[in-house]
Amino acid sequence: MRAEIAEQPAVLAALAADPAQASDAGAFLRGHGPRFVLLAARGTSDHAALYAKYLVEVGLGVPAGLASPSTLTVYGARPDLRDVLLVAVSQSGRSPDLVETARRARSCGARVLAVTNAPDSELAAVDLHVDVRAGAELAVAATKTYSAELLALWLVVEAWRGGDVRRAETVAPEAEHHLQRAGEVAQLAAGLAGVDRLVLTARGYSYPTAREAALKLMETTYVSAHAFSGADLMHGPMAMVSRDLPVLAVAPAGAGAAALEPVLTALRERDAELTVLGAVGLRAPGEPGYTLRDVDEDLAPISGIVPLQLLALETALARGLDPDRPRGLRKVTRTW
């Protein structure tokens, strides 16, 4: 896991330097103009899909939603998907329910774009495909394939909207910057070594980051970690927040961080053990945290996941666990 986290700057730099496949897909979609985007994924890739939902709705003004594959694969529904784009995100491209979802969506009139790390997979063969080119990933906990999926999706949407894909060249140096600060992350992890439960929160583009961080913590440290949008946290779940509950807030500079500020205030009023991974000025005096440099908000999740991947790794080690051998988990989960 540590080695694959460290590979991310090289993976991201290579993808940013040669965006042709993603750019071609984006240009094709610009010419065809889907009226709606459905996103299908599982596990880590589901968080990449959620990130794409923000990109599509904010950057393109096209409505997007997360698909429920079981409506097609279990219940046999045949919705009218003409002029709809289904984006299927899967590292392996071999998840049976996603392959079947893509095939059935295609038969219902959808255009299908698969984003995978497996160009020879069944999913890649359904219709359009973008290869994230992350190389073999051996750790059970996905790291480099996740950030590569994010960048590939960003490149597709940026090309679709006619934007500047060269902005992606800033991502790899930012990921390297976080790797150089691994010692800071290890100090935060030491404070989580005895924790049994925690909450993560964010708004906007960074909400998928909070969800992915929660998954990484659950699968490597066995902590009960729950991620909430800051808005959802204020509706009910805030009642469980008390002095003994650690909360990690992810808030890189931008509109999402501004929207999260009232949530941070409410958490402090409830004496939560708050740690902010965010922009300068968001942390209260004496509060633990990790400062994120200012980057374009839509790109921030791609590099911003790196310190949280490291946090999961270091917390697992601090708890005497082996993050490369999470109990009961396999690299490819075969859901139907």
C-alpha positions in Angstrom: 0.0 0.0 0.0 2.8 2.4 0.9 4.6 1.7 -2.4 1.4 2.3 -4.5 0.6 5.5 -2.7 4.1 6.7 -3.6 3.5 5.8 -7.3 0.7 8.4 -7.7 2.8 11.4 -8.8 4.2 9.4 -11.7 0.9 7.9 -12.6 -0.9 11.3 -12.6 2.0 13.0 -14.4 1.8 10.4 -17.2 -1.9 10.7 -17.6 -1.8 14.5 -17.6 1.0 14.5 -20.2 -1.0 12.2 -22.6 -4.7 13.0 -22.2 -5.6 12.1 -25.8 -7.9 9.1 -25.0 -9.9 11.1 -22.4 -9.9 14.2 -24.6 -11.2 12.3 -27.5 -14.0 10.8 -25.4 -14.8 14.3 -24.2 -14.9 15.7 -27.7 -17.1 12.9 -28.8 -19.6 13.6 -26.0 -19.5 17.3 -26.8 -20.6 16.5 -30.3 -23.4 14.2 -29.2 -24.7 16.1 -26.2 -26.2 13.6 -23.7 -29.3 15.0 -21.9 -28.5 13.1 -18.7 -25.5 11.3 -17.2 -25.9 8.1 -15.1 -22.9 6.9 -13.1 -22.4 3.3 -12.1 -19.7 2.0 -9.8 -19.0 0.0 -6.6 -16.7 0.6 -3.6 -13.8 3.0 -4.2 -14.9 3.6 -7.7 -18.3 4.8 -6.5 -16.6 7.7 -4.8 -14.8 8.5 -8.1 -18.3 8.4 -9.8 -19.6 10.8 -7.1 -16.8 13.2 -7.9 -17.7 13.0 -11.6 -21.3 13.9 -10.7 -20.0 17.2 -9.3 -17.9 17.8 -12.4 -20.7 17.1 -14.8 -23.4 19.2 -13.0 -21.1 22.1 -12.1 -18.9 22.2 -15.1 -21.4 21.2 -17.8 -24.8 22.1 -16.4 -26.0 18.5 -17.3 -28.0 16.7 -14.7 -26.3 13.6 -13.3 -27.2 10.8 -10.9 -25.8 7.7 -9.4 -27.3 4.6 -11.0 -28.8 1.7 -9.1 -27.4 -1.3 -11.0 -29.8 -3.8 -9.3 -32.8 -2.1 -11.1 -31.4 -3.5 -14.3 -29.5 -6.7 -13.1 -31.9 -7.9 -10.4 -35.3 -6.5 -11.3 -34.9 -6.5 -15.1 -36.0 -2.9 -15.6 -35.7 -1.5 -19.1 -35.8 2.3 -18.8 -35.7 4.6 -21.8 -32.0 5.6 -21.9 -32.0 7.3 -25.3 -29.7 10.3 -25.2 -28.3 9.2 -21.8 -24.7 8.6 -21.0 -23.9 5.8 -18.6 -20.4 6.2 -17.1 -19.3 2.9 -15.6 -16.2 3.2 -13.3 -14.3 0.1 -12.3 -10.7 -0.5 -11.6 -10.8 -4.2 -12.8 -13.5 -3.9 -15.4 -14.6 -7.3 -14.2 -17.4 -6.7 -11.7 -20.2 -8.8 -13.1 -23.0 -6.4 -12.1 -21.3 -3.4 -13.7 -20.6 -5.3 -16.9 -24.2 -6.5 -17.1 -25.4 -3.0 -16.2 -23.4 -1.5 -19.0 -24.6 -4.1 -21.5 -28.3 -3.6 -20.6 -28.0 0.1 -20.6 -26.5 0.0 -24.1 -29.5 -2.2 -25.2 -31.8 0.4 -23.7 -30.3 3.1 -25.9 -27.6 4.6 -23.7 -24.1 5.5 -24.8 -21.7 3.8 -22.4 -18.3 5.2 -21.3 -16.2 2.8 -19.2 -13.3 4.2 -17.1 -11.1 1.3 -16.0 -7.5 0.2 -15.3 -8.1 -2.8 -17.6 -8.3 -2.1 -21.3 -8.8 -5.8 -22.1 -11.7 -6.2 -19.7 -15.3 -7.0 -20.5 -16.5 -3.6 -19.4 -14.0 -1.8 -21.6 -15.4 -3.7 -24.6 -19.0 -2.6 -24.2 -18.7 0.8 -25.9 -16.4 3.8 -25.3 -13.4 3.3 -23.0 -10.8 5.4 -21.1 -7.8 3.6 -19.6 -6.5 5.2 -16.4 -3.1 3.6 -17.0 -2.2 3.2 -13.3 -0.3 -0.1 -13.8 -0.8 -3.2 -11.7 -2.2 -2.5 -8.3 -1.5 -5.3 -5.8 -2.6 -3.8 -2.5 -6.2 -4.7 -1.5 -6.8 -1.0 -0.6 -7.1 0.9 -3.9 -5.0 4.1 -3.9 -3.3 4.9 -7.2 -6.2 3.6 -9.3 -8.6 5.9 -7.4 -6.6 9.1 -8.0 -6.1 8.0 -11.6 -9.8 7.4 -12.1 -10.5 10.9 -10.7 -8.0 12.5 -13.1 -9.3 10.5 -16.1 -12.9 11.6 -15.3 -11.8 15.2 -14.9 -10.0 15.1 -18.3 -13.1 13.7 -20.0 -15.4 16.4 -18.5 -12.9 19.2 -19.1 -12.5 18.2 -22.8 -16.3 17.8 -23.0 -16.9 21.4 -21.9 -14.0 22.7 -24.1 -11.9 23.7 -21.1 -8.1 23.6 -20.6 -6.9 20.1 -20.0 -3.4 21.4 -19.3 -4.6 22.5 -15.8 -4.1 18.8 -14.9 -0.4 19.3 -15.0 -0.5 20.8 -11.5 -1.9 17.6 -10.0 1.2 15.4 -9.9 3.4 18.0 -8.1 0.7 18.5 -5.5 0.5 14.8 -4.9 4.3 14.7 -4.4 4.1 17.6 -2.0 1.8 15.5 0.2 4.1 12.6 0.1 6.9 14.8 1.4 4.7 15.6 4.4 4.1 12.0 5.5 5.6 12.8 8.9 2.9 15.2 9.6 0.3 12.6 8.7 2.0 10.0 10.9 1.6 12.4 13.9 -2.2 12.7 13.2 -2.4 8.9 12.9 -0.9 8.5 16.3 -3.9 10.3 17.8 -6.2 7.9 16.1 -4.5 4.7 17.3 -7.0 4.1 20.1 -10.1 5.3 18.3 -13.0 2.9 17.6 -15.3 5.3 15.7 -15.0 8.6 13.9 -16.9 10.9 11.5 -15.7 12.5 8.3 -17.3 15.5 6.7 -16.9 17.8 3.7 -18.9 19.7 1.2 -19.0 19.9 -2.6 -16.1 18.4 -4.6 -14.4 17.1 -1.5 -17.4 15.1 -0.2 -16.2 12.1 -2.3 -12.8 12.5 -0.6 -14.4 12.2 2.8 -16.3 9.1 1.7 -13.2 7.5 0.2 -11.1 8.3 3.3 -13.8 6.7 5.5 -13.6 3.5 3.4 -9.8 3.4 3.6 -10.0 3.7 7.3 -12.6 1.0 7.7 -10.8 -1.5 5.5 -7.3 -1.0 6.9 -7.9 -0.1 10.6 -11.4 -1.6 11.2 -12.5 1.6 12.7 -16.3 2.4 12.4 -15.9 5.5 10.1 -18.9 7.3 8.7 -18.8 10.1 6.1 -21.4 12.8 5.8 -21.9 15.8 3.7 -21.7 18.8 6.0 -25.3 19.6 5.1 -26.5 16.0 6.0 -24.4 16.1 9.2 -26.5 19.0 10.4 -29.7 17.1 9.8 -29.8 14.5 12.6 -26.4 12.9 12.8 -25.1 16.0 14.6 -26.9 14.6 17.6 -24.3 11.9 18.0 -21.4 14.3 18.1 -19.9 14.8 21.6 -16.6 15.4 23.3 -15.4 11.8 22.7 -16.1 11.6 19.0 -13.2 12.4 16.6 -14.3 14.3 13.5 -12.1 14.8 10.4 -13.2 17.7 8.2 -11.9 17.9 4.6 -12.0 21.5 3.3 -9.6 22.7 0.6 -10.0 26.3 -0.4 -13.1 27.2 -2.3 -16.9 27.3 -2.2 -17.1 23.9 -0.4 -14.9 25.1 2.4 -17.0 28.3 2.8 -20.1 26.2 3.0 -18.6 23.9 5.6 -17.6 26.7 8.0 -21.0 26.8 9.9 -20.6 23.0 10.3 -17.2 23.4 11.8 -18.6 26.0 14.2 -21.4 23.6 15.3 -18.9 20.8 15.8 -16.7 23.0 18.0 -19.8 24.1 20.0 -20.4 20.4 20.8 -16.7 19.9 21.8 -16.0 17.4 19.1 -12.4 16.3 18.7 -12.1 18.1 15.4 -9.2 17.8 13.0 -9.4 19.9 9.9 -7.5 19.0 6.7 -8.1 22.2 4.9 -7.3 25.7 3.7 -5.3 28.2 5.8 -7.4 29.9 8.4 -10.0 27.2 8.9 -8.4 25.7 12.0 -9.0 27.1 15.4 -6.0 28.0 17.6 -4.4 24.8 19.0 -6.6 22.5 16.9 -4.9 19.6 15.2 -4.9 19.5 11.5 -3.2 19.5 8.1 -3.0 22.6 5.9 -3.9 22.1 2.3 -2.3 24.6 -0.2 -4.6 26.5 -2.5 -5.4 24.6 -5.8 -8.3 24.7 -8.2 -11.2 23.4 -6.2 -12.3 21.0 -9.0 -8.8 19.4 -9.1 -8.2 19.4 -5.3 -9.7 15.9 -4.7 -7.2 14.2 -7.0 -4.2 15.1 -4.9 -6.1 15.8 -1.7 -6.8 12.1 -1.1 -3.1 11.3 -0.7 -2.7 12.5 2.9 -5.9 10.6 3.8 -4.6 7.4 2.2 -1.4 7.9 4.3 -3.5 8.5 7.3 -5.3 5.2 6.9 -1.9 3.4 6.3 -0.2 5.0 9.3 -3.3 4.5 11.6 -3.3 0.8 10.7 0.3 0.4 11.6 -0.1 2.4 14.8 -2.8 -0.1 15.8 -0.5 -3.0 15.1 -2.4 -4.1 11.9 -1.2 -5.0 8.4 -2.9 -2.7 5.9 -1.8 -5.1 3.1 -3.8 -8.0 4.5 -7.2 -6.6 5.6 -9.2 -9.4 7.0 -11.8 -11.0 4.8 -11.2 -8.8 1.8 -10.1 -9.6 -1.7 -8.8 -7.3 -4.5 -11.8 -7.8 -6.8 -15.3 -8.1 -5.2 -17.7 -10.0 -7.5 -21.1 -8.6 -6.9 -24.2 -9.5 -9.0 
